[in-house]
């Protein structure tokens, strides 16, 4: 990375990723909900990435742990593993910033499954400088999470899942920046998920799911107990309908709606310090419930919901084409983008690609614009008897 880029990266890193302060904004109409460790909300799956980040109710695969763990008991393969590599800010010519993931599950029997996954986010090499611009020392900020999960069927059609997550965020390596000493932030969280498999024996029908993810403790990067930040707790609901077109072809259309269960930051007021203190001092449980009514009216609450729509055409269970669209209100982040994707599968081996069509400009430029990301999937025994759901490519 170039020196000028490094200094800019430090500012962005500490301002956005640490999220140690919620600023009152001069434009009272723009108020983006932010959290620490935002990498937990980056799609780590190229299949879902090609469908506009739709994944809650699609057919299960090795990456179900990232979307809806309750899907795994309905998977066709008894054991499956996936690894994904996602370049980050590739459009800016950076090669050392990326998200990598590894996930897998094993079905203990036809009723239950165990899973594990890891996400690793590298933010490249950062050169820290003082106020005068003199170099201090370099560091490679990095974040990761490790999950362990269990899921089971409650009935022929309904499944539940629970996962426990450890989060580690090392952004400054114990260094002092602008007089503040930063430490590694850690947190623990849990996911709860529900999935209804509505496919008939032919593989046609409606699936739906509900997920609560990243429900856990706040995270702190300093010794100041008042400077703890919210992690990205999220409510997601999704539905996907699959049509059987003929003996070799099927098409799936999916819709996901997500809402961050993080309080809306306070805007400018007569007493901004008091408003900020109330915002920061909310308990974790209180913050989840208050996030559904603190945006300033029903219309503003609706703007905090993110919408993903996507489609997948599959031929002969070997070749897939995908497309999708992601929407976020312009006052809540203004992320809007189209995605394209493809998948190939041969025997136990699968390969998925996704591409985010360049969109936006300046600060609204998506970090994944003009980026090709890919996943490798290994279905170690793709002929499990008694399965009621076909696995994704």
C-alpha positions as CSV (number, residue, x, y, z in Angstrom):
1,X,0.0,0.0,0.0
2,X,1.2,3.5,-0.7
3,X,2.0,5.9,2.1
4,X,-0.8,8.3,1.4
5,X,-3.2,5.5,1.1
6,X,-1.9,4.1,4.4
7,X,-2.6,7.4,6.3
8,X,-6.1,7.6,4.8
9,X,-6.7,4.0,5.7
10,X,-5.8,4.6,9.4
11,X,-8.4,7.4,9.5
12,X,-11.1,5.3,7.9
13,X,-10.2,2.3,10.0
14,X,-10.4,4.1,13.3
15,X,-13.4,6.2,12.4
16,X,-15.5,3.4,10.8
17,X,-14.4,0.1,12.2
18,X,-13.7,1.1,15.8
19,X,-16.9,3.2,15.8
20,X,-15.9,4.7,19.2
21,X,-18.0,7.8,18.8
22,X,-21.4,8.4,17.2
23,X,-21.4,11.9,15.7
24,X,-24.3,14.2,15.6
25,X,-24.8,15.1,11.9
26,X,-25.4,18.5,10.4
27,X,-27.8,16.9,7.9
28,X,-30.6,15.8,10.2
29,X,-32.0,13.5,7.5
30,X,-29.0,11.2,7.2
31,X,-28.4,8.9,10.2
32,X,-26.6,5.6,9.4
33,X,-26.8,2.8,12.0
34,X,-23.2,1.6,12.6
35,X,-21.5,-1.0,14.7
36,X,-18.1,-2.5,15.4
37,X,-16.8,-5.6,13.6
38,X,-18.9,-4.9,10.5
39,X,-17.1,-7.7,8.7
40,X,-19.7,-10.1,10.3
41,X,-22.3,-8.7,7.9
42,X,-20.2,-9.1,4.7
43,X,-21.4,-12.0,2.6
44,X,-18.7,-14.7,2.8
45,X,-20.4,-16.9,0.2
46,X,-20.1,-16.5,-3.5
47,X,-23.3,-18.4,-4.2
48,X,-25.4,-15.9,-2.2
49,X,-23.1,-13.1,-3.4
50,X,-24.3,-13.8,-6.9
51,X,-27.9,-13.5,-5.8
52,X,-27.8,-10.1,-4.2
53,X,-26.8,-11.6,-0.8
54,X,-29.9,-13.8,-0.6
55,X,-29.3,-16.8,1.6
56,X,-31.8,-17.3,4.5
57,X,-34.2,-19.6,2.7
58,X,-32.3,-21.0,-0.3
59,X,-31.4,-24.7,-0.4
60,X,-28.8,-25.7,2.1
61,X,-25.1,-26.1,1.5
62,X,-21.8,-25.9,3.4
63,X,-22.2,-22.1,3.8
64,X,-25.6,-22.4,5.6
65,X,-23.9,-21.5,8.9
66,X,-23.4,-17.9,7.6
67,X,-27.1,-17.5,6.6
68,X,-29.4,-19.9,8.4
69,X,-28.0,-22.9,10.3
70,X,-31.4,-24.5,10.6
71,X,-31.1,-25.5,6.9
72,X,-28.4,-28.0,7.4
73,X,-30.5,-31.1,8.6
74,X,-32.3,-30.8,5.2
75,X,-29.1,-30.9,3.1
76,X,-28.6,-33.7,0.6
77,X,-25.0,-34.4,1.5
78,X,-24.1,-35.8,4.9
79,X,-20.8,-33.9,5.1
80,X,-19.8,-30.7,3.2
81,X,-17.0,-28.2,3.4
82,X,-16.6,-24.8,1.7
83,X,-13.9,-22.2,1.5
84,X,-14.4,-18.6,0.1
85,X,-12.0,-15.8,-0.8
86,X,-13.3,-12.3,-1.2
87,X,-11.0,-9.4,-2.3
88,X,-11.8,-6.1,-0.5
89,X,-11.3,-2.7,-2.2
90,X,-9.9,-4.5,-5.2
91,X,-11.1,-1.6,-7.3
92,X,-8.6,0.7,-5.6
93,X,-5.7,-1.6,-6.5
94,X,-5.2,-3.1,-3.0
95,X,-4.1,-6.7,-2.9
96,X,-3.7,-7.3,0.9
97,X,-7.2,-6.5,2.1
98,X,-9.5,-9.5,1.9
99,X,-12.1,-11.7,3.6
100,X,-11.5,-15.5,3.8
101,X,-13.9,-18.0,5.2
102,X,-14.0,-21.8,5.9
103,X,-17.3,-23.5,6.8
104,X,-18.6,-27.0,7.0
105,X,-21.2,-29.3,8.6
106,X,-21.7,-33.0,9.4
107,X,-25.1,-34.7,9.8
108,X,-25.0,-37.0,12.8
109,X,-28.1,-38.6,11.4
110,X,-31.2,-37.6,9.4
111,X,-32.4,-35.4,12.3
112,X,-29.4,-33.4,13.4
113,X,-26.2,-31.9,12.4
114,X,-23.1,-30.1,13.8
115,X,-21.3,-27.3,12.1
116,X,-18.2,-25.1,12.4
117,X,-17.0,-22.0,10.5
118,X,-14.4,-19.3,10.7
119,X,-14.2,-15.8,9.1
120,X,-10.9,-14.0,8.8
121,X,-10.7,-10.3,7.6
122,X,-7.3,-8.8,6.8
123,X,-7.1,-5.0,6.5
124,X,-3.7,-5.0,4.9
125,X,-0.6,-3.3,6.2
126,X,-1.1,0.1,8.0
127,X,1.7,2.6,8.6
128,X,0.9,4.6,11.8
129,X,2.0,8.2,11.9
130,X,2.0,11.0,14.4
131,X,0.3,14.5,14.1
132,X,3.3,15.7,12.1
133,X,3.1,12.9,9.6
134,X,6.2,11.1,10.9
135,X,6.2,7.3,10.6
136,X,5.8,5.5,13.9
137,X,5.4,1.8,13.2
138,X,3.4,-0.5,10.9
139,X,0.8,-3.1,11.8
140,X,-1.5,-5.5,10.0
141,X,-5.0,-5.1,11.5
142,X,-7.1,-8.2,11.4
143,X,-10.4,-9.6,12.7
144,X,-11.8,-13.1,12.9
145,X,-14.7,-15.0,14.3
146,X,-15.1,-18.7,15.1
147,X,-18.4,-20.5,15.2
148,X,-19.7,-23.8,16.5
149,X,-23.3,-24.8,15.8
150,X,-25.9,-27.4,16.2
151,X,-29.2,-27.9,14.3
152,X,-32.0,-30.4,14.2
153,X,-35.3,-31.1,12.6
154,X,-38.4,-30.6,14.8
155,X,-40.6,-32.2,12.2
156,X,-40.4,-33.4,8.6
157,X,-40.6,-29.7,7.4
158,X,-39.3,-27.6,10.3
159,X,-35.7,-27.2,11.6
160,X,-34.0,-25.0,14.2
161,X,-30.3,-24.1,14.7
162,X,-28.1,-22.4,17.3
163,X,-24.5,-21.3,17.0
164,X,-22.0,-19.8,19.5
165,X,-19.5,-17.3,18.2
166,X,-16.2,-15.9,19.4
167,X,-15.1,-12.6,17.9
168,X,-11.6,-11.1,17.9
169,X,-10.8,-7.7,16.5
170,X,-7.2,-6.5,16.6
171,X,-7.1,-3.1,14.8
172,X,-4.2,-1.3,16.4
173,X,-2.0,-4.0,18.0
174,X,-1.9,-2.3,21.4
175,X,-0.5,0.9,20.0
176,X,-1.4,4.4,21.1
177,X,-3.2,6.5,18.5
178,X,-3.7,10.2,19.1
179,X,-3.0,9.7,22.8
180,X,-5.4,6.7,23.2
181,X,-4.1,3.2,23.8
182,X,-6.0,0.6,21.9
183,X,-6.3,-3.1,22.7
184,X,-7.7,-6.1,21.0
185,X,-11.5,-6.2,21.2
186,X,-13.2,-9.5,22.0
187,X,-16.9,-10.5,22.2
188,X,-19.1,-13.5,22.3
189,X,-22.4,-13.9,20.5
190,X,-25.0,-16.4,19.5
191,X,-27.2,-17.1,16.4
192,X,-30.8,-18.6,16.6
193,X,-32.4,-19.7,13.4
194,X,-35.6,-21.3,12.1
195,X,-36.2,-22.9,8.7
196,X,-39.2,-24.4,7.0
197,X,-38.6,-26.7,4.1
198,X,-41.6,-26.5,1.8
199,X,-40.2,-28.4,-1.2
200,X,-42.2,-31.4,-2.4
201,X,-40.8,-34.8,-3.5
202,X,-40.1,-33.3,-7.0
203,X,-38.1,-30.4,-5.4
204,X,-40.7,-27.6,-6.0
205,X,-42.2,-25.4,-3.4
206,X,-41.7,-22.5,-0.9
207,X,-39.0,-22.4,1.7
208,X,-38.9,-19.7,4.4
209,X,-36.6,-18.9,7.4
210,X,-36.0,-16.5,10.3
211,X,-32.7,-15.7,11.8
212,X,-31.4,-13.8,14.8
213,X,-27.6,-13.4,14.5
214,X,-24.8,-11.8,16.5
215,X,-26.8,-11.6,19.7
216,X,-24.0,-10.9,22.2
217,X,-21.9,-8.6,24.3
218,X,-20.6,-5.2,23.4
219,X,-16.9,-4.9,22.3
220,X,-14.3,-2.5,23.6
221,X,-11.0,-1.4,22.2
222,X,-9.9,0.7,25.2
223,X,-9.9,0.3,29.0
224,X,-12.6,2.9,29.2
225,X,-15.8,1.1,30.3
226,X,-17.9,3.9,28.7
227,X,-16.4,3.3,25.2
228,X,-17.9,-0.1,24.4
229,X,-19.5,-0.5,21.0
230,X,-22.4,-2.6,19.7
231,X,-21.7,-5.6,17.5
232,X,-24.0,-6.1,14.5
233,X,-27.0,-8.0,16.0
234,X,-29.4,-8.6,13.1
235,X,-32.9,-9.9,12.4
236,X,-33.4,-11.6,9.0
237,X,-36.4,-13.1,7.4
238,X,-36.3,-14.8,4.0
239,X,-38.4,-16.8,1.5
240,X,-37.4,-18.7,-1.6
241,X,-39.7,-20.4,-4.2
242,X,-38.4,-23.1,-6.5
243,X,-40.0,-24.1,-9.8
244,X,-39.2,-27.3,-11.6
245,X,-39.1,-26.3,-15.3
246,X,-38.5,-29.8,-16.7
247,X,-36.5,-32.9,-15.8
248,X,-33.2,-31.1,-15.9
249,X,-33.9,-27.5,-15.1
250,X,-35.2,-25.6,-12.1
251,X,-35.4,-21.9,-11.1
252,X,-35.4,-20.4,-7.6
253,X,-36.4,-16.8,-6.7
254,X,-35.5,-15.5,-3.2
255,X,-36.2,-12.5,-1.0
256,X,-34.3,-11.6,2.2
257,X,-35.1,-8.6,4.5
258,X,-32.6,-7.7,7.2
259,X,-32.7,-5.2,10.1
260,X,-29.7,-4.3,12.3
261,X,-30.8,-4.6,15.9
262,X,-28.5,-1.7,16.8
263,X,-29.7,1.6,18.2
264,X,-30.0,4.5,15.8
265,X,-27.2,7.1,16.7
266,X,-28.5,10.4,18.2
267,X,-28.6,13.4,15.9
268,X,-27.8,17.0,16.8
269,X,-29.7,18.2,19.9
270,X,-29.4,20.9,22.5
271,X,-27.4,18.5,24.7
272,X,-25.4,16.2,22.4
273,X,-23.2,14.9,25.1
274,X,-26.2,13.7,27.1
275,X,-27.8,12.1,24.0
276,X,-24.6,10.3,23.2
277,X,-24.2,9.0,26.8
278,X,-27.7,7.6,26.7
279,X,-27.0,5.9,23.4
280,X,-23.8,4.3,24.6
281,X,-25.0,3.3,28.0
282,X,-28.0,1.2,26.7
283,X,-27.8,-2.4,27.9
284,X,-27.4,-5.1,25.2
285,X,-30.9,-6.5,25.6
286,X,-32.4,-3.0,25.8
287,X,-30.6,-2.0,22.6
288,X,-32.1,-4.9,20.6
289,X,-35.6,-3.9,21.4
290,X,-35.2,-0.2,21.2
291,X,-33.7,-0.5,17.7
292,X,-37.2,-1.1,16.4
293,X,-38.5,2.2,17.6
294,X,-35.8,4.8,17.9
295,X,-35.4,6.1,14.3
296,X,-37.9,8.9,14.7
297,X,-41.2,7.7,13.3
298,X,-42.5,4.6,11.4
299,X,-41.3,5.8,8.0
300,X,-37.8,6.2,9.3
301,X,-37.9,2.8,10.9
302,X,-38.8,1.3,7.5
303,X,-35.7,2.9,6.0
304,X,-33.5,0.9,8.2
305,X,-34.5,-2.4,6.5
306,X,-32.2,-3.8,3.8
307,X,-33.7,-5.8,1.0
308,X,-32.1,-8.5,-1.2
309,X,-33.7,-10.2,-4.2
310,X,-32.1,-12.8,-6.3
311,X,-32.7,-15.7,-8.8
312,X,-30.8,-18.9,-9.6
313,X,-31.3,-21.1,-12.6
314,X,-29.8,-24.6,-12.4
315,X,-29.4,-27.1,-15.2
316,X,-28.9,-30.8,-14.5
317,X,-27.6,-30.0,-10.9
318,X,-24.3,-29.2,-12.6
319,X,-24.5,-25.6,-13.9
320,X,-26.1,-22.5,-12.4
321,X,-26.6,-18.9,-13.4
322,X,-27.5,-16.3,-10.8
323,X,-28.4,-12.6,-10.5
324,X,-29.6,-10.3,-7.8
325,X,-30.1,-6.8,-6.4
326,X,-29.4,-5.3,-3.0
327,X,-31.1,-2.2,-1.7
328,X,-30.4,0.1,1.2
329,X,-32.1,3.5,1.7
330,X,-30.0,6.5,0.8
331,X,-30.4,8.0,4.3
332,X,-29.2,4.7,5.9
333,X,-26.1,3.9,4.0
334,X,-27.2,4.1,0.3
335,X,-25.8,0.8,-0.7
336,X,-27.5,-0.3,-4.0
337,X,-25.9,-2.8,-6.3
338,X,-26.6,-5.6,-8.9
339,X,-24.8,-8.9,-8.7
340,X,-24.1,-11.7,-11.2
341,X,-22.9,-15.2,-10.5
342,X,-22.3,-18.7,-11.8
343,X,-21.7,-22.2,-10.4
344,X,-20.2,-25.4,-11.7
345,X,-20.5,-28.8,-10.0
346,X,-18.9,-32.1,-10.9
347,X,-19.3,-35.1,-8.6
348,X,-18.4,-33.9,-5.1
349,X,-16.6,-30.7,-6.2
350,X,-18.4,-27.4,-6.7
351,X,-17.1,-24.0,-7.8
352,X,-19.0,-20.7,-7.4
353,X,-18.2,-17.2,-8.8
354,X,-19.9,-13.9,-8.1
355,X,-19.4,-10.4,-9.4
356,X,-20.7,-7.1,-8.0
357,X,-21.5,-4.7,-10.8
358,X,-19.7,-1.4,-10.3
359,X,-22.0,1.2,-8.7
360,X,-21.8,4.5,-6.9
361,X,-18.9,6.9,-6.7
362,X,-16.7,8.5,-4.1
363,X,-17.7,7.5,-0.5
364,X,-20.7,5.6,-2.0
365,X,-18.5,3.3,-4.0
366,X,-19.0,-0.2,-2.9
367,X,-15.8,-1.9,-1.6
368,X,-16.7,-5.0,-3.7
369,X,-17.3,-3.1,-7.0
370,X,-15.7,-4.7,-10.0
371,X,-14.6,-7.6,-7.9
372,X,-14.7,-11.3,-8.7
373,X,-15.0,-13.6,-5.7
374,X,-15.2,-17.4,-5.5
375,X,-16.1,-20.4,-3.3
376,X,-15.0,-24.0,-3.4
377,X,-17.5,-26.5,-2.1
378,X,-16.8,-30.2,-1.4
379,X,-19.9,-32.4,-0.9
380,X,-18.1,-35.4,0.6
381,X,-21.0,-37.8,0.0
382,X,-23.7,-36.3,-2.2
383,X,-26.0,-39.3,-2.2
384,X,-27.4,-39.3,1.3
385,X,-30.5,-41.5,1.5
386,X,-33.7,-40.0,2.6
387,X,-32.8,-36.4,1.9
388,X,-35.7,-34.1,1.1
389,X,-33.8,-31.1,-0.2
390,X,-31.3,-30.7,-3.0
391,X,-28.1,-28.9,-2.1
392,X,-26.8,-25.7,-3.7
393,X,-24.1,-25.7,-6.3
